[in-house]
Amino acid sequence: MTNAQLLHLLRSEVIPAIGCTEPIAVALCTARAKELLGAEPDTITVYLSKNVYKNALAVGIPNTGMTGLPIAIALGATVGKSEYMLEVLRDATPEAVAYAKEYMLRVPATIKVDYEAPSLLYIHVEVSSNGQTAQATIMDEHTHFVTSPISHSPAANSPQDVQYPIGGTPSNSPKGLNLRRVYDFAASVDTTELTFLLEGAEMNTAAAETSFADQYGHGLGRLLRANTLTATPEMEKLFGNTLFTKIISYTCGACDARMSGAMVQVMSNSGSGNQGISCSIPVYLYAKENNCTEEQTLRALALSNLTVIYIKQSLGRLSALCGCVVAATGSAAGITYLMGGTYDEITYAIKNMIANISGMICDGAKPGCALKVTSGVATAIFSAYLAMQHSYADSTEGIVEDDIDRTIRNLTRIGHDGMKVTDDLILDIMTHKQ
């Protein structure tokens, strides 16, 4: 792939978002169906793949004080605008939220899990009003609408029946992309084309600042932040006021705010705000604290973000493998670069990541994601420092191979193929709690 193609890929995968991506995508699909209907629906039926359903059960919806799908669907049906894409709920003012809550009670949505969905990422919404009906379908990517209406029937919804917009199918497997190409792009691209990545990192850092001002989720970011009212002498003695603690507190703080329904804008990666947060904030703060140049920072952010995109394209957007693992792997690469690491040392850092936290499960989007983000980011920093000492997991250890791309593929095979039964079991547990 050329630099121009990779730049286009970056721009298409690193975009602003408000709220957790899965319920927001459901709201987006609902908004599109409503717009096609031309009226506020009086019935709503939503069909979701199990992975979308799993990630939408327990996460906060911006500006509502509520969690889960019903309020997200109601907002999509009332105030949502599909032109906003992953910022579909941008206009969710207190007045709009109050109306949506009343509407939710008056027009309760029927939500069904389609276990035979044609994609792990599948959302289909059917709406009606006064005898008129309309429908919208999102598949494969969180903002990717199929062009032809699809009446919901699992038997009829095979991938070959889906018509994609002009331009072809989603670019989930660019030819010629490997880690060496990712590195060469980051090292050679004109950095004037990368300023949006810096803006995204600053946006995500601002989201963390929001979490420090109030209690969101488990408040882990706020708790870890030194010199605050919540930081006890024992905590400061244990964690200290270090760059390490700052990176962790800011990264999981942004996650705290986002997962708990704060009305904050974040820059996402591969359809996930948490992935965007976890692959940008650690790199940005490390660069800032070490007085790295803007060029160095931009190249490190490009390396981190594109590494995540590369890994996610074989893993898939949704899986039983926590996206935090992938996002933190990008950060490990970016931080190693800022430490003066070469391509070889960057591969060492990635191997350390894959040897460490490759089995972390995704049990849905929720405030507890901040805990997993913390584990991933801490491991990224350890991995980078070990890599710079030429200490790394080699081919004698587990799923690591000498070839870095084969090592990455081993990780994604486990997440995409090997953990399918795990994914089903997770959903079963989540939906059958006593």
SEPAVO-106822 format. One line per 10 residues: for each residue x negated, y, z of N, C-alpha, C. Coordinates in pm, whole numbers, plus 50000, padded with zeros to 5 digits. Atoms other than C-alpha are relative to their C-alpha. Layout:
% residues N
X,Y,Z,X,Y,Z,X,Y,Z  ...
***
This chain:
% residues 434
49916,49880,50000,50000,50000,50000,49913,50125,50000  50072,49874,50006,49884,50352,49921,50025,50081,50126  49978,49911,49886,49847,50624,50181,50136,50068,49991  49870,49935,50018,50154,50793,50034,50113,49908,50042  49897,50097,49961,50360,50476,50078,50003,49979,50151  50006,50020,49855,50241,50428,50435,50050,50124,50073  49948,49878,49940,50316,50790,50514,50152,50003,49993  49854,50010,50014,50668,50740,50379,50057,49901,50100  49956,50101,49904,50700,50427,50594,50001,50058,50141  50006,49936,49869,50590,50621,50902,50117,50096,50020
49894,49899,49988,50836,50902,50834,50138,49937,50009  49870,50065,49997,51123,50658,50784,50023,49922,50128  49987,50081,49879,51052,50459,51100,49979,50079,50129  50023,49916,49882,50951,50739,51339,50092,50120,49989  49896,49898,50015,51265,50951,51377,50061,50032,50137  49938,49962,49874,51446,51141,51655,50126,49918,50031  49883,50074,49956,51715,50964,51857,50046,50052,50134  49941,49966,49871,51949,51036,52146,50073,49877,50052  49936,50116,49942,52048,50750,52375,49937,49870,49955  50051,50132,50035,51971,50378,52361,50049,49961,49862
49974,50014,50142,51960,50267,52000,50120,49910,49968  49892,50092,50037,52204,49973,52002,50139,50059,50023  49868,49938,49988,52511,50143,52156,50015,50123,49913  49994,49883,50088,52423,50455,51957,50028,49956,49857  49973,50052,50134,52418,50249,51636,50146,49955,49988  49857,50038,50001,52761,50111,51731,50086,50126,49989  49929,49873,50010,52882,50469,51783,49989,50057,49859  50023,49953,50137,52730,50560,51446,50090,49928,49901  49917,50080,50090,52910,50277,51269,50147,50035,50019  49862,49961,49970,53235,50374,51442,50032,50136,49939
49981,49867,50056,53190,50735,51338,50018,49993,49848  49988,50013,50146,53138,50632,50974,50137,49941,49963  49870,50059,50028,53449,50411,50980,50112,50102,50018  49901,49896,49977,53653,50698,51128,50001,50101,49887  50009,49903,50109,53527,50935,50859,50061,49945,49871  49940,50064,50117,53625,50689,50588,50152,49991,50014  49856,50005,49973,53968,50657,50751,50064,50137,49981  49949,49864,50012,54008,51033,50757,50091,50043,50112  49915,49968,49886,54184,51032,51091,49944,49932,50124  50040,50064,49875,54130,50946,51455,50069,49864,50009
49940,50134,50001,54185,50568,51481,50095,49977,50116  49916,50046,49890,54467,50416,51680,49975,49853,50032  50053,50132,49965,54305,50070,51667,49854,49993,49956  50142,50016,50031,53934,49979,51673,49960,49857,50034  50055,50133,49976,53781,49634,51634,49853,50000,49959  50144,49996,50021,53404,49591,51662,49944,49859,50007  50068,50128,50004,53204,49283,51563,49850,50025,50008  50141,49978,49976,52847,49261,51686,49922,49870,50000  50091,50111,49981,52556,49025,51651,49963,49991,50148  50027,50021,49858,52451,48877,51983,49890,50091,50052
50110,49917,49955,52131,49081,51996,50042,50145,50021  49948,49865,49980,52312,49411,51949,50085,50005,50127  49915,50006,49881,52567,49310,52212,49916,49997,50127  50088,50014,49883,52291,49212,52456,49938,50134,50039  50068,49874,49973,52121,49550,52423,50094,50116,50026  49904,49891,49981,52440,49751,52462,50084,49984,50126  49913,50030,49887,52589,49599,52776,49982,50094,50118  50026,49939,49869,52422,49787,53059,49926,50133,49994  50079,49879,50013,52255,50097,52925,50089,50124,50010  49925,49877,49986,52362,50453,53006,50024,50070,49867
49963,49926,50120,52541,50657,52740,49986,50150,50031  50032,49862,49969,52422,51020,52720,50119,50087,50038  49907,49896,49954,52615,51285,52911,50133,49947,50052  49871,50056,49961,52886,51043,53026,50006,49952,50145  50000,50063,49869,52777,50898,53359,50052,49857,49995  49947,50134,50018,52890,50563,53216,49901,49914,49921  50083,50093,50075,52727,50254,53071,50086,49917,49905  49936,50100,50082,52811,50016,52792,50072,50048,49876  49944,49977,50132,53002,49994,52468,50131,50079,49995  49871,49931,50017,53357,50121,52537,49989,50151,49986
50012,49855,50009,53255,50482,52596,49919,50039,49876  50076,49970,50122,53000,50471,52311,50091,49995,49878  49906,50014,50111,53271,50351,52072,50099,50116,50000  49903,49891,49990,53518,50611,52199,49938,50132,49954  50067,49878,50044,53266,50891,52146,49977,49998,49850  50017,50011,50144,53188,50762,51798,50129,50029,49925  49869,49984,50065,53560,50762,51716,50057,50140,50014  49942,49868,49975,53622,51112,51847,49907,50113,49960  50090,49887,50023,53317,51337,51837,49880,49964,49912  50118,50043,50074,53057,51129,51649,50000,50047,49855
50018,49963,50140,52918,51247,51314,49889,49915,49941  50097,50093,50056,52743,50991,51096,49881,50070,49935  50112,49927,50061,52530,51258,50927,49886,50023,50099  50104,49983,49898,52344,51291,51258,49917,49873,50019  50070,50128,49990,52232,50926,51230,49980,49960,50146  50020,50046,49862,52068,50817,51560,50021,50110,50104  49956,49892,49911,52166,51154,51706,50150,50021,49985  49858,49995,50030,52530,51074,51630,50082,50065,50110  49927,49944,49886,52639,51187,51979,49946,50137,50040  50059,49870,49972,52463,51522,51955,50102,50099,50055
49895,49906,49960,52796,51703,52005,50082,49952,50120  49928,50054,49884,52895,51509,52318,49993,50097,50118  49990,49900,49893,52970,51815,52531,50083,49943,50114  49914,50047,49889,53136,51773,52873,50147,49992,49960  49860,50001,50044,53470,51860,52710,50027,49882,49907  49985,50112,50093,53417,51606,52433,49996,49867,50073  50010,50122,49921,53318,51340,52685,50129,49976,50078  49875,50013,49925,53628,51408,52896,50112,49949,49909  49898,50046,50094,53847,51364,52589,49976,49854,49960  50033,50137,50038,53664,51044,52489,50037,49901,50109
49964,50088,49889,53721,50897,52834,50151,49976,50004  49854,50016,50007,54094,50962,52802,50038,49914,49880  49974,50076,50122,54091,50825,52447,49967,49851,50020  50042,50138,49974,53910,50510,52564,50107,49921,50073  49893,50066,49927,54196,50429,52800,50125,49983,49912  49882,50001,50087,54458,50507,52537,49982,49907,49879  50031,50083,50118,54287,50324,52246,49881,49911,50034  50113,50087,49965,54076,50045,52397,49951,49920,49880  50059,50073,50112,53840,49890,52145,49995,49851,50031  50020,50144,49991,53837,49516,52084,49857,49970,49955
50141,50027,50027,53474,49397,52098,49979,49850,49994  50023,50143,50019,53373,49056,51963,49854,49974,49960  50135,50043,50038,53038,48880,51937,50012,49902,49885  50002,50088,50117,52979,48726,51596,49874,49915,50006  50115,50088,49987,52753,48430,51660,49950,49950,49865  50040,50039,50135,52741,48365,51285,49966,50122,49914  50033,49877,50073,52642,48720,51189,49884,49977,49904  50103,50022,50102,52426,48742,50876,49865,50061,50034  50125,49937,49960,52158,48941,51058,49998,50011,50152  50013,49978,49856,52022,48976,51412,50048,50139,50037
49950,49866,49980,52111,49341,51374,50120,50019,49909  49877,49997,50079,52472,49349,51261,50110,50066,50081  49889,49927,49939,52754,49591,51343,50108,50019,49894  49889,49983,50092,53093,49585,51174,50118,50059,50077  49890,49931,49933,53374,49823,51269,50118,50012,49905  49876,49985,50074,53734,49810,51147,50093,50091,50079  49911,49904,49934,53970,50098,51226,50128,50016,49919  49874,49977,50069,54329,50184,51144,50074,50117,50064  49914,49893,49952,54578,50469,51175,50118,50013,49905  49879,49984,50079,54937,50489,51057,50004,49910,49878
49995,50098,50108,54903,50177,50845,49882,50004,49905  50119,49991,50083,54578,50289,50680,49882,49937,50074  50116,50065,49939,54253,50098,50741,49871,50045,49933  50133,49973,50054,53883,50155,50692,49900,49917,50079  50101,50080,49934,53564,49973,50782,49861,50048,49960  50139,49966,50027,53190,50025,50801,49913,49891,50058  50091,50106,49958,52899,49787,50837,49856,50051,50001  50143,49974,49989,52542,49839,50957,49930,49865,50011  50070,50128,49998,52292,49560,50896,49850,50020,49979  50145,50009,50014,51918,49494,50931,49924,50116,50063
50060,49883,49939,51829,49848,51037,50110,50083,50064  49898,49933,49919,52007,50073,51289,50077,50108,49926  49931,49895,50076,52100,50337,51031,50030,49956,49857  49986,50051,50136,52137,50112,50727,50142,49949,49976  49864,50039,50035,52496,50104,50599,50000,49921,49870  49979,50069,50127,52592,49850,50336,50105,50077,49922  49918,49914,50084,52771,50006,50045,50140,49946,49977  49868,50056,50030,53059,49767,49989,50070,49963,50129  49927,50041,49881,53333,49716,50247,49993,49849,50018  50007,50142,49970,53306,49379,50419,50112,49965,50097
49899,50050,49909,53620,49224,50562,49936,49896,50088  50075,50086,49910,53502,49042,50870,50045,49856,49989  49982,50145,50008,53474,48675,50805,49863,49938,50001  50136,50054,49992,53160,48493,50925,49960,49916,49880  50032,50085,50113,53181,48249,50636,49968,50081,49875  50019,49919,50119,53188,48530,50382,49883,50096,50009  50101,49899,49978,52918,48743,50534,49859,49947,49985  50137,50044,50024,52612,48575,50392,49919,50115,49944  50082,49888,50046,52318,48803,50314,50014,50030,49852  49992,49975,50144,52362,48754,49941,50127,50075,49961
49878,49927,50029,52709,48906,49961,49989,50148,50029  50016,49861,49960,52575,49234,50094,49935,50081,49889  50057,49911,50098,52512,49518,49852,49929,50115,50070  50079,49896,49938,52240,49763,49947,50002,50128,49918  50003,49875,50074,52209,50130,49853,49893,50001,49891  50103,49983,50102,52009,50247,49555,49863,50009,50067  50131,50006,49937,51647,50179,49633,49968,49861,50050  50025,50139,49965,51688,49813,49720,50025,49970,50146  49980,50045,49864,51687,49620,50040,49906,50072,50095  50089,49935,49905,51533,49754,50361,49857,49948,49989
50140,50036,50018,51155,49756,50348,49946,49932,50126  50043,50068,49879,51092,49494,50613,49873,49918,49981  50124,50075,50022,50784,49341,50456,49917,50063,49888  50079,49937,50105,50566,49586,50263,49881,49913,49957  50108,50082,50050,50320,49405,50042,49865,50063,50032  50135,49953,49980,49957,49430,50132,49971,50064,50133  50022,49937,49871,50003,49561,50485,49939,49901,50098  50066,50076,49895,49764,49426,50745,49934,50099,50094  50055,49909,49902,49581,49567,51043,49886,50084,49942  50107,49924,50063,49276,49668,50837,50058,50116,49920
49938,49893,50079,49503,49867,50605,50059,50107,50093  49947,49905,49901,49674,50025,50907,49888,50089,50052  50114,49925,49948,49334,50129,51046,49944,50095,49895  50056,49916,50107,49204,50260,50713,50090,50120,49973  49906,49889,50020,49518,50470,50669,49982,50104,50110  50011,49906,49888,49489,50623,51016,49868,50077,49995  50132,49938,50003,49120,50697,50960,49981,50095,49881  50025,49926,50124,49160,50853,50614,50110,50097,49960  49888,49919,50045,49503,51014,50578,49978,50147,50035  50004,49857,49974,49529,51392,50556,50086,50029,50125
49929,49985,49873,49622,51482,50914,50104,50111,49998  49894,49899,50008,49828,51781,50804,50136,49935,49974  49876,50074,50025,50085,51517,50705,50050,49927,50125  49968,50079,49881,50094,51374,51059,50052,50083,50116  49963,49914,49888,50204,51672,51267,50131,49957,50065  49874,50046,49942,50548,51518,51317,49977,49896,50110  50031,50097,49895,50383,51245,51524,49963,50071,50130  50034,49921,49882,50240,51504,51762,50125,50063,50059  49873,49944,49954,50579,51674,51781,50083,49893,50072  49929,50110,49936,50729,51335,51865,49945,49966,50136
50063,50028,49872,50478,51271,52141,50034,50107,50102  49963,49890,49910,50552,51613,52290,50148,49990,50039  49858,50020,49972,50925,51543,52262,50019,49892,50106  49987,50110,49906,50885,51214,52449,49945,50038,50138  50054,49953,49873,50671,51379,52715,50100,50092,50071  49897,49914,49944,50944,51640,52765,50114,49919,50061  49898,50088,49943,51193,51357,52821,49958,49949,50136  50052,50043,49870,50970,51234,53103,50015,50111,50104  49985,49887,49907,50972,51580,53259,50143,50012,50050  49860,50000,49959,51352,51560,53265,50023,49900,50113
49980,50103,49898,51334,51240,53469,49940,50038,50134  50063,49959,49875,51107,51402,53728,50088,50097,50079  49917,49899,49936,51368,51667,53802,50122,49943,50072  49882,50061,49940,51639,51423,53908,49978,49849,50009  50009,50145,49986,51703,51059,53993,50066,49933,49882  49949,50077,50112,51743,50846,53684,49956,49855,50014  50033,50142,49992,51761,50469,53685,49939,49964,50133  50071,50039,49879,51522,50317,53934,49902,50107,50047  50086,49889,49961,51324,50640,53941,49854,49965,50012  50138,50045,49986,50995,50463,53891,49901,50108,49957
50090,49895,50046,50835,50743,53692,49986,50110,50102  49999,49895,49898,50934,51001,53951,49927,49954,50125  50062,50057,49880,50818,50773,54232,49848,49997,49988  50144,50013,50020,50473,50724,54081,49929,50133,49979  50061,49871,50027,50416,51090,54005,49942,50059,50128  50068,49946,49882,50165,51232,54250,50047,50140,50034  49972,49865,49952,50226,51542,54457,50145,50041,49984  49858,49971,50001,50603,51517,54455,50059,49966,50136  49935,50027,49873,50850,51501,54738,50022,49852,50024  49975,50143,49986,50903,51134,54665,49873,49921,50023
50127,50070,49984,50534,51046,54683,49956,50003,50147  50042,50010,49860,50445,50925,55032,49848,49995,50008  50146,50010,49984,50090,50943,55174,49949,49860,49967  50042,50137,50030,50074,50562,55146,49993,49978,49851  49999,50016,50145,50167,50577,54779,49883,50074,49935  50109,49924,50058,49917,50849,54701,49865,49934,50029  50122,50073,49969,49649,50647,54878,49984,49880,49908  50005,50119,50083,49739,50342,54672,49981,50033,49854  50002,49972,50144,49797,50496,54329,49909,50117,49963  50083,49884,50028,49612,50826,54354,50059,50091,49894
49960,49904,50103,49646,51125,54125,49904,49986,49883  50093,50034,50106,49470,50968,53830,50067,50007,49864  49945,50006,50135,49513,50968,53454,50078,49872,49979  49931,50128,50010,49612,50602,53479,50142,50011,50055  49868,49984,49939,49899,50685,53715,50085,50097,49921  49925,49901,50078,49998,50988,53508,50059,49938,49874  49952,50065,50122,50023,50783,53190,50118,49909,50030  49892,50092,49965,50237,50520,53360,50125,50077,50043  49884,49927,49948,50461,50772,53539,50075,50072,49888  49935,49930,50110,50528,50974,53224,50069,49903,49904
49941,50094,50095,50591,50672,53004,50126,49937,50056  49880,50063,49945,50830,50495,53237,50102,50106,50043  49906,49893,49970,50980,50832,53338,50089,50033,49881  49921,49976,50120,51089,50895,52980,50100,49887,49978  49911,50116,50011,51235,50545,52976,50111,50008,50104  49899,49982,49895,51412,50611,53308,50113,50091,49952  49901,49901,50043,51586,50916,53162,50086,49946,49886  49929,50047,50118,51677,50756,52833,50096,49885,50032  49919,50117,49969,51809,50429,52974,50117,50031,50094  49897,49966,49902,52020,50606,53233,50099,50103,49949
49899,49914,50060,52210,50829,52994,49972,50148,50003  50034,49858,50007,52021,51158,53012,50015,50048,49855  49983,49942,50133,52098,51386,52718,49865,50053,49952  50134,49961,50045,51739,51385,52595,49974,49943,49862  50042,50043,50132,51598,51360,52247,49864,49934,50012  50131,50066,50004,51315,51112,52193,49967,49964,49856  50043,50045,50132,51111,51013,51893,49987,49849,50004  49995,50145,49999,51181,50649,51817,49898,49939,49904  50085,50074,50093,50978,50383,51638,50069,49868,49970  49934,50124,50044,51133,50100,51433,50136,49981,50065
49866,50007,49946,51475,50184,51567,50011,49994,50151  49997,50008,49853,51378,50190,51936,49935,50123,50062  50056,49887,49927,51334,50493,52157,49892,49959,50098  50100,50048,49905,51148,50292,52420,49869,49964,49930  50121,50028,50076,50905,50173,52153,49929,50130,49961  50059,49872,50034,50852,50529,52039,49932,50066,50120  50056,49946,49876,50793,50641,52397,49870,49928,50037  50112,50081,49950,50554,50356,52480,49879,50003,49909  50115,49996,50090,50337,50395,52171,49948,50141,49979  50044,49862,50022,50309,50775,52185,49949,50068,50127
50038,49928,49879,50296,50907,52543,49862,49959,50052  50133,50035,49949,49994,50700,52660,49886,50055,49914  50103,49950,50091,49793,50797,52351,49988,50152,50012  49998,49855,49992,49896,51162,52373,49936,50051,50129  50053,49955,49872,49817,51200,52743,49851,49967,50013  50141,50033,49996,49485,51017,52712,49919,50102,49918  50069,49903,50085,49386,51249,52427,49994,50137,50066  49992,49868,49939,49498,51558,52613,49905,50011,50119  50081,49997,49879,49321,51472,52937,49851,49988,49969  50139,50018,50038,48998,51386,52753,49954,50101,49895
50035,49890,50090,48997,51702,52540,49968,49953,49858  50015,50045,50138,49025,51514,52213,50052,50108,49905  49955,49902,50098,49067,51724,51900,50139,49962,49949  49868,50028,50057,49402,51754,51728,49989,49893,49893  50019,50102,50104,49266,51549,51439,49988,49861,50063  50015,50128,49933,49158,51268,51671,50134,49952,50057  49870,50035,49941,49495,51276,51846,50097,49953,49893  49908,50037,50108,49690,51263,51520,49964,49864,49942  50041,50129,50057,49485,50973,51385,50031,49886,50098  49969,50103,49899,49527,50780,51712,50150,49974,50006
49855,50018,50001,49903,50842,51708,50046,49927,49876  49968,50072,50123,49919,50726,51347,49966,49852,50012  50041,50139,49980,49727,50411,51435,50096,49927,50092  49910,50062,49903,49949,50339,51734,50137,49974,49939  49866,50013,50056,50280,50403,51556,50005,49899,49886  49999,50090,50115,50187,50217,51239,49970,49856,50040  50023,50135,49948,50054,49919,51435,50131,49940,50049  49869,50047,49953,50396,49892,51600,50089,49963,49882  49917,50026,50119,50573,49915,51264,49955,49870,49933  50054,50119,50064,50344,49650,51118,50042,49873,50075
49965,50119,49921,50408,49404,51402,50151,49975,49996  49854,50016,49997,50783,49468,51412,50054,49947,49868  49949,50046,50128,50820,49391,51042,49999,49850,49984  49991,50145,50002,50743,49025,51099,50076,49948,50123  49924,50039,49882,50899,49011,51447,50149,50020,49980  49860,49960,50012,51225,49179,51350,50032,50109,50099  49964,49886,49913,51395,49479,51505,50054,49955,50134  49944,50052,49876,51574,49268,51766,49956,49856,50018  50044,50135,49972,51446,48955,51933,50005,49975,50149  50011,50032,49858,51405,48777,52266,49868,50045,50059
50128,49948,49954,51055,48920,52285,50013,50150,50024  49987,49860,49963,51046,49255,52465,49919,50090,49907  50068,49906,50088,50962,49541,52229,49891,50079,50069  50104,49934,49923,50754,49690,52509,49863,49940,49973  50126,50068,50029,50488,49431,52432,49939,50056,49872  50046,49951,50130,50465,49550,52073,49958,50146,50008  50029,49857,49990,50478,49921,52155,49872,50026,50078  50121,49984,49920,50213,49891,52423,49877,49952,49925  50111,50043,50084,49995,49702,52176,49955,50113,49909  50036,49883,50078,50010,50008,51953,49921,50100,50082
50073,49908,49912,49902,50224,52248,49859,49951,50028  50134,50055,49976,49612,49989,52320,49909,50031,49883  50079,49969,50119,49493,50038,51961,49965,50148,49995  50022,49857,50006,49535,50416,51976,49902,50049,50106  50090,49959,49893,49358,50455,52311,49858,49951,49972  50133,50051,50036,49071,50234,52197,49935,50089,49896  50052,49908,50102,49032,50459,51893,49949,50129,50065  50041,49876,49933,49016,50767,52119,49877,49981,50087  50120,50031,49923,48750,50595,52329,49876,49989,49912  50111,50015,50095,48536,50581,52015,49990,49862,49943
50002,50137,50046,48629,50227,51931,50004,49987,49849  49999,50033,50142,48568,50080,51587,50118,49908,49970  49895,50094,50038,48803,49857,51393,49987,49870,50081  50020,50125,49926,48647,49552,51561,50049,50013,50144  49958,49982,49861,48705,49692,51909,50150,50017,50013  49854,49990,50002,49064,49778,51820,50062,49860,49990  49949,50138,50007,49119,49414,51722,49984,49930,50134  50021,50061,49868,48972,49311,52058,50112,50042,50096  49895,49949,49911,49223,49532,52240,50133,49932,49971  49875,50064,50038,49513,49383,52046,50000,49853,50043
50009,50139,49955,49392,49030,52118,50020,49991,50152  49980,49999,49855,49377,49116,52490,50148,50017,50035  49857,49981,49977,49737,49237,52474,50077,49871,49974  49926,50119,50039,49861,48927,52295,49969,49884,50094  50036,50106,49904,49673,48701,52537,50065,50021,50135  49953,49967,49866,49835,48875,52833,50152,49995,50013  49858,49984,49972,50202,48975,52809,50089,49959,49883  49925,50038,50120,50319,48803,52491,50131,49928,50030  49878,50074,49971,50592,48608,52670,50110,50080,50068  49901,49920,49931,50784,48898,52821,50134,49999,49925
49869,50012,50064,51155,48847,52752,50072,50134,49995  49905,49890,50005,51410,49104,52644,50134,49950,50052  49868,50034,49948,51718,49072,52862,50092,50121,49996  49910,49889,50027,51893,49373,52720,49946,50135,50043  50036,49864,49963,51856,49749,52737,50068,50038,50131  49952,49971,49866,51897,49880,53091,49896,50085,50071  50100,49923,49925,51727,50100,53354,49873,49921,50033  50116,50083,49967,51498,49807,53440,49896,49992,49890  50099,49997,50108,51327,49850,53102,49878,50081,50040  50113,49918,49955,51111,50111,53276,49895,49915,50070
50093,50090,49934,50956,49830,53481,49914,49927,49896  50073,50071,50105,50860,49644,53164,49907,50094,49924  50086,49900,50062,50727,49961,53006,49874,50021,50083  50114,49984,49911,50504,50004,53311,49900,49886,49984  50088,50115,50017,50366,49653,53273,49925,50007,49867  50062,49994,50131,50301,49704,52904,49893,50107,49990  50094,49888,50009,50131,50042,52934,49876,49975,50086  50114,50032,49914,49912,49935,53226,49909,49898,49931  50077,50103,50070,49804,49629,53028,49927,50060,49879  50063,49935,50115,49730,49850,52725,49872,50070,50041
50119,49928,49954,49486,50060,52924,49890,49901,50040  50098,50102,49965,49316,49753,53071,49939,49938,49873  50045,50065,50123,49296,49597,52725,49902,50087,49923  50089,49908,50071,49137,49907,52573,49863,50007,50066  50127,49992,49930,48871,49932,52841,49920,49871,49987  50069,50127,50021,48789,49563,52816,49943,49991,49860  50044,50005,50138,48767,49593,52439,49872,50081,49979  50119,49917,50014,48513,49873,52468,49877,49937,50065  50109,50077,49941,48302,49636,52678,49975,49871,49922  50006,50120,50083,48341,49373,52405,50039,49875,50078
49942,50110,49923,48534,49158,52651,50142,49979,49950  49869,50022,50060,48832,49000,52481,50031,49851,49989  49956,50138,50020,49036,48682,52440,49958,49954,49861  50043,50051,50129,48893,48465,52164,50083,49880,49958  49920,50106,50061,49015,48173,51954,50010,49874,50086  49986,50114,49909,48965,47927,52238,50116,50019,50097  49899,49966,49902,49243,48098,52433,50139,50012,49939  49858,49992,50032,49608,48022,52372,50031,50023,49854  49953,49974,50136,49767,48177,52062,49908,50095,49925  50094,49910,50064,49470,48403,51983,49914,49922,49899
50089,50054,50101,49276,48330,51663,49891,50101,49966  50104,49906,50042,48963,48482,51513,50058,50110,49912  49938,49904,50091,49171,48651,51244,50109,50077,50073  49905,49919,49923,49366,48941,51396,50141,49994,49943  49866,50005,50060,49654,48925,51147,50068,49866,50028  49943,50130,49963,49703,48554,51213,50040,50001,50148  49966,49989,49858,49699,48632,51586,50131,50076,50018  49875,49923,49995,49969,48895,51537,50116,49915,49951  49893,50083,50055,50169,48652,51325,50038,49889,50098  49968,50099,49897,50144,48391,51603,50095,50060,50104
49912,49932,49906,50298,48642,51841,50141,50016,49944  49869,49975,50057,50579,48731,51605,50076,49872,49969  49934,50130,50020,50649,48365,51521,50065,49953,50130  49943,50038,49869,50701,48298,51891,50124,50083,50029  49887,49912,49970,50928,48600,51927,50118,49981,49908  49894,50010,50099,51125,48548,51606,50058,49860,49990  49955,50138,50019,51141,48168,51574,50007,49922,50132  50010,50085,49881,51031,48012,51901,50094,50036,50113  49919,49955,49887,51249,48219,52133,50149,50012,49967  49859,49994,50036,51584,48176,51954,50088,49936,50107
49923,50066,49894,51709,47930,52217,49996,50085,50127  50012,49911,49885,51577,48162,52487,50098,50117,49988  49909,49888,50024,51777,48447,52332,50144,49961,50031  49865,50048,49973,52098,48242,52344,50022,49981,50150  49988,50025,49857,52033,48142,52704,50008,50131,50078  49996,49869,49934,51965,48503,52808,50140,50059,49990  49866,49944,50019,52295,48618,52659,50104,49922,50081  49907,50082,49923,52480,48328,52820,49995,50037,50149  50015,49961,49860,52339,48420,53161,50059,50138,50024  49953,49863,49983,52416,48790,53111,50152,50011,49998
49855,49990,50016,52778,48725,53015,50077,49906,50092  49933,50092,49909,52853,48463,53281,49951,50014,50143  50043,49976,49862,52729,48623,53600,50118,49985,50096  49897,50016,49899,52922,48535,53912,50026,50131,50074
***
